[in-house]
């Protein structure tokens, strides 16, 4: 009986790639900038005409477990203020402790500060401040001063404020710039201009619905939103925010690595029949040449992230000879299994980032429920990935949804926006310092899976996509025609238009996904047929060729000896031995594919999965040298 996990054996038809970072412990600190709160959030419509005054917030200091906050009220009008009240919201987990120079109360997460008897009057041009000690790390949102806009926009009787503009979309992202576009706001008297907000602070005011922000830092995360002003200078609510990461930069290079991502999948079930363990990454030399590991898989059940295999993940006891550092697990240690071995690997190779991947071919059915409540899904994933027992092991999360608004093992009908909604919720919860990635389809055909979901919109929240550019063809079509399962480009006689790596990458780029956010996929295995008499691709077959764990699929480390390559087509190798016909990548074809990825400006490459490589990691080596 095969000992191969059903999660691997079922990763066959319509896969277009088998699915799939030290956790960044530092929480993004507040920059001590005086920011108008109206520039951070959508504002409630004031109930009365606004007094000419503003309220601004300053985080004066942050000591990790708490911070000192300060609000400043400034009278920008010509008559004195007789009193002031500031209202705002803090996210759950952030709260006011002791306060001075104001009376501060709360109702849930909504906070209200009122002047004391001696500081309610503010003369024209004057300011008054109050402060407090707080806990948590959140920013205030929803600011109102005396019921009006905190930026002084206010309202004019009989003149409505502008509507909320559309959430910006980002394009043309470079190392130092990004172009933003958004749909227009509306107003009963006309929109005058738009404030462009970067990380909550106004960076420009424009009269059009586009803006190019320049002078940015490469490899850096930014958040953009916009706010409309009408002809009376009233401000409307702030739009939704788009997350942008500039290209270039890589603070995680390790020995033998350059600026490109070289990511490999490690499967939790590999520790069983395959007898492949984290230590094998060390003995093969692969650990020195990779930048990231995707740990596969966590499950998705009831719209939540859950453990995939608790025994392999964190309970299996390792002997000294199996352990990364040569130290055996004890019966009473708090963490064992793969998670503890990955912790040891990261201690030995600190450049490696580990990402926990959820879903996959078998477990993608849970994403439909997740899409119904993205925030709850993101919270469940964060709670699991950041569990104190192993929070230091993981540097982020990867989702392998096969496929949004399309069919895989089951059919999803969540709609084109579901992936974008999910990615936005994950980014909001995991923050800028954690990696958030996704494995996606490589179906570049017209009306295919790439067209079924908003991959460009979702890319704004993801660090990158693992484009599953393999499993295009295989013995699920038992009679053939034989075809390479991972063609780099089209060729005469290819069974399906759009089923090749170049077509998939081109389509994603055309839709607006930055090339730097695309990783090219490589399979460390082959797919094959039997009953084949024709050596060249396009022959007929009688069924799937026999394999070690399942018919029709075999590891590269086996095929390189049992059925050596006899030719190449579309940038990949094929082999005809006896009546069996196989296609797979070799060090030579991987080298050429990496050169192509570099020429396309891709962010790097990834592979499925480590155990298919040779004992000395020759495929990983080819990827490393080809990328760098």
Residue pairs with C-beta under 8 A, 6 or more apart in sequence:
2 9
2 273
2 549
2 550
3 272
3 273
3 274
3 549
4 269
4 273
4 274
4 549
4 550
5 267
5 269
5 272
6 362
7 267
7 269
7 297
7 360
7 361
7 362
7 363
8 18
8 267
8 269
8 549
8 550
9 549
9 550
10 361
10 362
10 409
11 18
11 19
11 360
11 361
11 362
11 471
12 361
12 471
12 474
12 476
12 552
12 553
13 474
13 476
14 407
14 408
15 361
15 402
15 408
15 468
15 470
15 471
16 441
16 442
16 443
16 449
16 468
16 469
16 470
16 471
16 472
16 499
16 504
17 439
17 441
17 442
17 466
17 467
17 468
17 469
17 470
17 471
17 521
17 523
17 608
18 265
18 360
18 361
18 468
18 470
18 471
18 523
18 608
18 609
19 296
19 297
19 357
19 359
19 360
19 361
19 364
19 400
19 401
19 402
19 439
19 468
20 265
20 294
20 296
20 297
20 357
20 360
20 398
20 400
20 439
20 466
20 606
20 608
21 252
21 292
21 353
21 354
21 355
21 394
21 395
21 396
21 434
21 435
22 346
22 350
22 353
22 392
22 393
22 395
23 385
23 386
23 391
23 392
23 393
23 394
23 395
23 396
23 434
24 395
24 396
24 433
24 434
25 391
25 392
26 433
27 137
27 431
27 433
28 137
28 431
28 432
28 433
29 62
29 137
30 59
30 62
30 67
30 137
30 139
31 199
32 58
32 59
32 60
32 61
33 58
33 201
34 56
34 57
34 58
34 72
35 56
35 57
35 58
35 200
35 201
36 54
36 55
36 56
36 150
36 151
36 202
37 55
37 56
37 57
37 88
37 140
37 141
37 142
37 143
37 150
37 151
38 143
38 149
38 150
38 151
38 153
38 227
38 235
38 238
39 151
39 195
39 197
39 200
39 201
39 202
39 227
39 238
40 139
40 140
40 141
40 143
40 197
40 200
40 238
41 140
41 141
41 142
41 143
41 238
42 142
42 164
42 237
42 238
42 239
43 142
43 143
43 144
43 149
43 150
43 235
43 236
43 237
43 238
44 142
44 144
45 155
45 161
46 144
46 147
46 148
46 149
46 154
46 155
47 147
48 147
48 148
48 155
49 148
49 154
49 155
49 156
49 157
50 145
50 146
50 147
50 148
50 149
50 152
50 153
50 154
50 155
51 75
51 77
51 81
51 145
51 146
51 148
51 154
52 75
52 76
52 77
52 78
52 152
52 154
53 73
53 74
53 75
53 76
53 77
53 81
53 84
53 122
53 145
53 146
53 152
54 73
54 74
54 76
54 145
54 150
54 151
54 152
55 71
55 72
55 73
55 74
55 84
55 86
55 143
55 145
55 150
56 71
56 72
56 74
56 150
57 69
57 70
57 71
57 72
57 88
57 140
57 143
58 69
58 70
58 71
58 72
59 67
59 68
59 69
59 70
60 67
60 68
60 69
60 70
60 131
61 67
61 68
62 68
65 135
66 97
66 133
66 134
66 135
67 133
67 134
67 135
67 137
68 131
68 132
68 133
68 134
69 96
69 131
69 132
69 133
69 134
69 140
70 129
70 130
70 131
70 132
71 86
71 102
71 113
71 129
71 130
71 131
72 127
72 128
72 129
73 81
73 84
73 86
73 122
73 127
73 128
73 129
73 145
74 122
74 126
74 127
75 81
75 122
75 123
75 124
75 125
75 126
75 127
76 125
76 152
77 124
78 124
79 124
80 121
80 122
80 123
80 124
81 120
81 121
81 122
81 146
82 120
82 121
83 114
83 115
83 120
83 121
83 146
84 114
84 115
84 120
84 122
84 128
84 145
84 146
85 112
85 113
85 114
85 115
85 145
85 146
85 147
86 112
86 113
86 143
86 144
86 145
86 150
87 110
87 111
87 112
87 113
87 142
87 143
87 144
88 110
88 111
88 140
88 141
88 142
88 143
88 144
89 109
89 110
89 111
89 140
89 141
89 142
90 96
90 109
90 111
90 134
90 136
90 138
90 140
90 141
91 109
91 136
91 138
91 139
91 141
92 109
92 138
93 136
93 137
93 138
94 134
94 135
94 136
94 137
94 138
94 139
95 106
95 134
95 135
95 136
96 104
96 106
96 111
96 132
96 133
96 134
97 132
97 133
97 134
97 135
98 132
98 133
99 113
99 130
99 131
99 132
99 133
100 130
100 131
100 132
101 116
101 119
101 128
101 129
101 130
101 131
102 113
102 114
102 115
102 116
102 119
102 130
102 132
103 113
103 114
103 115
103 116
104 111
104 112
104 113
104 132
105 111
105 112
106 112
110 142
111 140
113 130
115 128
119 128
119 130
122 128
139 200
143 150
144 150
148 154
148 155
149 155
149 234
149 235
151 235
153 161
153 229
153 233
153 234
153 235
154 234
155 161
155 234
156 232
156 234
159 188
159 189
159 230
159 232
159 234
160 187
160 188
160 189
161 187
161 230
161 234
161 235
161 236
161 237
162 185
162 186
162 187
162 191
162 228
162 229
162 230
162 234
162 235
162 236
163 185
163 186
163 187
163 228
163 236
163 237
164 185
164 228
164 236
164 237
164 238
164 239
165 182
165 183
165 184
165 185
165 194
165 209
165 226
165 227
165 228
165 236
165 239
166 182
166 183
166 184
166 239
166 240
167 182
167 225
167 239
167 240
167 241
167 242
168 180
168 181
168 182
168 224
168 225
168 226
168 239
168 241
168 242
169 180
169 181
169 182
169 242
169 456
169 457
169 460
169 512
170 178
170 179
170 180
170 224
170 242
170 244
170 460
171 178
171 179
171 181
171 512
172 178
172 179
172 212
173 179
173 244
173 245
173 246
173 247
173 514
173 516
174 246
174 247
175 216
175 218
175 219
175 246
175 247
175 248
175 249
176 214
176 215
176 216
176 217
176 218
176 246
177 212
177 213
177 214
177 215
177 216
177 246
178 212
178 213
178 216
178 222
178 224
178 244
178 246
179 210
179 211
179 212
180 196
180 210
180 211
180 212
180 213
180 224
180 226
180 242
181 209
181 210
182 194
182 209
182 210
182 226
182 239
183 209
184 191
184 209
185 191
185 194
185 228
185 236
187 228
187 230
187 231
187 236
189 230
189 231
189 232
190 230
190 231
191 228
191 229
191 230
191 231
192 207
192 229
192 230
192 231
192 233
193 205
193 206
193 207
193 228
193 229
194 205
194 206
194 207
194 208
194 209
194 211
194 226
194 227
194 228
194 229
195 202
195 204
195 205
195 226
195 227
195 228
195 229
195 235
196 202
196 203
196 204
196 205
196 206
196 211
196 213
196 224
196 226
197 203
197 224
197 225
197 226
197 227
197 238
198 213
198 222
198 223
198 224
199 222
199 223
200 223
203 213
204 211
204 213
205 229
213 222
213 224
216 222
216 246
217 246
217 249
218 246
218 247
218 248
218 249
219 245
219 246
219 247
219 248
219 249
219 250
219 251
220 245
220 246
220 249
221 243
221 244
221 245
221 432
222 243
222 244
222 245
222 246
223 241
223 242
223 243
223 244
224 241
224 242
224 244
225 238
225 239
225 240
225 241
225 242
226 238
226 239
227 235
227 236
227 237
227 238
227 239
228 235
228 236
229 235
229 236
230 236
242 460
243 424
243 427
243 432
243 460
243 461
244 460
245 463
245 517
247 514
247 516
248 259
248 516
249 259
250 258
250 259
252 291
252 292
252 351
252 353
253 259
253 291
253 351
254 288
254 290
254 291
254 349
254 350
254 351
254 352
255 288
255 349
255 351
256 288
256 289
256 624
256 628
257 289
257 290
257 291
257 351
257 624
257 628
258 627
258 628
259 628
260 291
260 597
260 598
260 603
260 604
260 605
260 627
260 628
261 291
261 292
261 464
261 519
261 603
261 604
261 605
261 606
262 289
262 290
262 291
262 292
262 604
262 605
262 606
262 620
262 623
262 624
262 627
263 290
263 291
263 292
263 293
263 294
263 466
263 519
263 604
263 605
263 606
263 607
264 286
264 290
264 292
264 293
264 294
264 606
264 607
264 609
264 610
264 620
265 293
265 294
265 295
265 296
265 357
265 606
265 607
265 608
265 609
265 610
266 278
266 281
266 293
266 294
266 295
266 296
266 338
266 342
266 609
266 610
267 296
267 297
267 609
267 611
268 295
268 296
268 297
268 308
268 309
268 312
268 313
268 338
269 309
269 312
270 276
270 277
270 609
270 610
270 611
271 277
271 312
271 316
271 338
272 312
273 549
274 611
276 610
276 611
277 318
277 322
277 338
277 341
278 324
278 338
278 341
278 342
278 344
278 345
279 322
279 323
279 324
279 341
280 286
280 610
280 611
281 287
281 290
281 293
281 345
281 610
282 324
282 345
282 348
283 615
284 610
284 613
284 614
284 615
284 616
284 617
284 620
285 616
285 617
285 620
285 621
286 610
286 613
286 617
286 620
286 621
287 345
287 348
287 349
287 352
288 349
289 617
289 620
289 621
289 623
289 624
290 352
290 620
290 624
291 351
291 352
291 353
291 604
292 352
292 353
292 354
292 355
292 435
292 606
293 342
293 352
293 353
293 354
293 355
294 355
294 356
294 357
294 398
294 437
294 439
294 466
294 606
295 338
295 342
295 354
295 355
295 356
295 357
295 394
296 308
296 357
296 360
296 400
296 609
297 308
297 357
297 358
297 359
297 360
297 363
297 400
298 305
298 306
298 307
298 308
298 356
298 357
298 358
298 359
298 384
299 305
299 306
299 307
299 308
299 358
299 363
299 366
300 306
300 358
300 359
300 363
300 364
300 365
300 366
300 367
300 370
301 366
302 366
302 369
303 366
303 369
303 370
303 372
303 373
303 376
303 377
303 380
304 366
304 370
304 376
304 377
304 380
304 381
305 358
305 377
305 380
305 381
305 384
305 385
305 397
306 380
306 384
307 313
307 384
308 363
311 337
312 337
312 338
313 337
313 338
313 339
314 335
314 336
314 337
314 338
314 339
314 340
314 389
314 390
315 336
315 337
316 336
316 337
316 338
317 328
317 329
317 331
317 336
318 328
318 329
318 336
318 337
318 340
318 341
319 328
319 329
320 326
320 327
320 328
323 329
323 341
323 344
324 341
324 344
324 345
324 348
325 344
325 347
325 348
329 336
329 340
333 340
334 389
335 343
335 389
335 390
339 389
339 390
339 393
342 354
342 393
343 390
343 392
343 393
345 352
346 352
346 354
346 393
353 395
353 396
353 435
354 393
354 394
354 395
355 394
355 395
355 396
355 397
355 398
355 435
355 437
356 384
356 385
356 394
356 396
356 397
356 398
357 397
357 398
357 399
357 400
357 439
358 381
358 397
358 398
358 399
358 400
359 366
359 367
359 399
359 400
359 401
359 402
359 439
360 400
360 402
361 402
361 408
361 409
362 409
364 400
364 401
364 402
364 403
364 408
364 409
364 410
364 412
365 409
365 410
367 399
367 401
367 404
367 412
367 414
367 418
367 422
368 412
368 413
368 414
370 377
370 422
371 377
371 404
371 414
371 415
371 418
371 421
371 422
372 414
374 421
374 422
374 424
374 425
374 426
375 425
375 428
375 429
377 422
377 425
377 426
378 422
378 425
378 426
378 428
378 429
378 430
379 429
381 397
381 426
381 429
381 430
382 429
382 430
385 391
385 394
385 396
385 397
385 430
386 394
395 434
395 435
396 430
396 434
396 435
396 436
396 437
396 463
397 426
397 430
397 434
397 435
397 436
397 437
398 435
398 436
398 437
398 438
398 439
398 466
399 422
399 426
399 437
399 438
399 439
400 438
400 439
401 412
401 419
401 422
401 438
402 408
402 409
402 439
402 441
403 412
403 441
403 449
403 452
403 453
404 412
404 414
404 418
404 419
404 452
404 453
405 412
405 413
405 414
405 415
405 416
405 418
405 419
405 452
405 453
406 412
406 441
406 449
406 452
406 453
412 418
416 452
416 453
416 454
417 454
417 457
418 453
419 438
419 453
419 454
419 455
419 457
419 458
420 453
420 454
420 457
420 458
420 460
420 461
422 458
423 436
423 438
423 458
423 459
423 460
423 461
423 462
424 458
424 460
424 461
426 436
426 461
427 436
427 461
427 462
430 436
435 463
436 461
436 462
436 463
437 462
437 463
437 464
437 465
437 466
438 458
438 462
438 465
438 466
439 465
439 466
439 468
440 450
440 455
440 465
440 466
440 467
440 468
441 448
441 449
441 450
441 467
441 468
441 504
442 450
442 467
442 468
442 469
442 470
442 472
442 501
442 504
442 521
443 449
443 450
443 498
443 499
443 504
444 450
444 498
444 499
444 500
444 503
444 504
444 505
444 506
444 507
445 496
445 497
445 498
445 499
445 503
446 497
446 498
448 498
450 504
450 507
450 508
450 511
455 465
455 508
455 511
455 513
456 508
456 511
456 512
456 513
459 465
459 512
459 513
459 514
459 517
462 517
463 517
464 516
464 517
464 518
464 519
464 603
464 604
465 508
465 513
465 517
465 518
465 519
466 519
466 521
466 606
467 501
467 504
467 505
467 508
467 518
467 519
467 520
467 521
468 521
468 608
469 486
469 500
469 501
469 504
469 505
469 520
469 521
469 522
470 485
470 486
470 521
470 522
470 523
470 608
471 485
471 486
471 523
471 527
472 483
472 484
472 485
472 486
472 487
472 496
472 499
472 500
473 483
473 484
473 485
473 495
473 496
473 499
473 527
473 583
474 485
474 527
474 552
474 553
475 527
475 528
475 529
475 541
475 543
475 544
475 545
475 551
475 552
476 552
477 495
478 529
478 541
478 542
478 543
478 544
479 540
479 541
479 542
480 529
480 532
480 538
480 539
480 540
480 541
481 493
481 495
481 537
481 538
481 539
481 540
482 529
482 532
482 534
482 537
482 538
482 539
482 540
482 541
482 574
482 581
482 583
483 494
483 495
483 537
483 538
483 583
484 537
484 569
484 570
484 572
484 573
484 574
484 583
485 523
485 526
485 527
485 583
485 584
486 501
486 521
486 522
486 523
486 572
486 583
486 584
486 585
487 494
487 499
487 500
487 501
487 569
487 570
487 571
487 572
488 500
488 501
488 502
488 570
488 571
488 572
488 592
488 593
488 596
489 500
489 501
489 502
489 503
489 570
489 571
490 497
490 500
490 502
490 503
490 570
491 537
491 569
491 570
493 537
493 538
494 500
494 570
497 503
498 504
498 507
500 570
501 520
501 521
501 571
501 593
502 596
505 515
505 518
505 520
505 600
505 602
508 518
509 515
509 518
515 600
515 601
515 602
515 603
516 601
516 602
516 603
517 603
518 600
518 602
518 603
519 602
519 603
519 604
519 605
519 606
520 593
520 594
520 596
520 597
520 602
520 604
520 605
520 606
521 605
521 606
521 607
521 608
522 585
522 590
522 593
522 605
522 606
522 607
522 608
522 619
522 623
523 584
523 585
523 607
523 608
523 612
524 555
524 556
524 585
524 607
524 608
524 609
524 610
524 611
524 612
524 613
524 619
525 553
525 554
525 555
525 556
525 559
525 584
525 608
525 612
526 553
526 554
526 556
526 559
526 575
526 582
526 583
526 584
527 552
527 553
527 582
527 583
527 584
528 544
528 545
528 547
528 552
528 553
528 554
528 563
528 580
528 581
528 582
528 583
529 541
529 542
529 543
529 544
529 545
529 552
529 580
529 581
530 541
530 542
530 543
530 544
530 545
530 546
530 579
530 580
530 581
531 540
531 541
531 542
531 543
531 579
532 539
532 540
532 541
532 576
532 579
532 580
532 581
533 539
533 579
534 540
534 576
534 581
535 566
535 567
535 576
535 581
536 567
536 569
537 569
537 574
537 583
539 581
541 581
543 551
544 551
544 552
545 551
545 552
545 554
545 580
545 581
545 582
546 580
547 553
547 554
548 554
548 555
548 558
554 562
554 582
555 611
555 612
556 584
556 585
556 586
556 612
556 613
556 614
556 619
557 612
557 613
557 614
557 615
559 575
559 582
559 584
560 586
560 614
562 577
563 575
563 577
563 580
563 582
564 575
564 577
565 573
565 574
565 575
565 584
565 586
566 574
566 575
566 576
566 577
567 573
567 574
567 575
568 574
568 589
571 589
571 592
571 593
571 596
572 583
572 584
572 585
572 589
572 593
573 583
573 584
573 585
573 586
573 588
573 589
574 581
574 582
574 583
574 584
575 581
575 582
575 583
575 584
585 593
585 619
587 618
587 619
587 621
587 622
588 622
590 619
590 622
590 623
590 626
591 622
591 625
591 626
592 626
593 605
593 626
594 605
594 622
594 623
594 625
594 626
594 627
595 626
597 604
597 605
597 626
597 627
598 626
598 627
604 627
605 623
605 627
607 619
607 620
607 623
610 620
612 619
613 619
613 620
